[in-house]
């Protein structure tokens, strides 16, 4: 599938919607700029991916570094990181302080 408007291109919510369609236990090779999770997401919304520089300059940097670059490199782990990023953004946007234990 190349495009689904619900993926809200290049947003954290769009990345989450994309990752929800992937098998959670499936690994991706972060070092392969043509088949890593970030490249697969960008291709799904119609972007050409030439190299890692294209990915880093097109996706919001926090999404690239926080969601896709961290280990473990599985779609399920990336989905959890994306959801956590969205929760953190929601807390910052609401003016509430995040609790730490």
Secondary structure, 3 states (H helix, E strand, C coil): CCCCHHHCCCCHHHHHHHHCCCCCCCECCCCCCCCCHHHHHHHHCCCCCCCHHHHHHHCCHHHHHHHHCCCCCEHHHHHHHHHHHHHHHHHHHHCCCCCCC
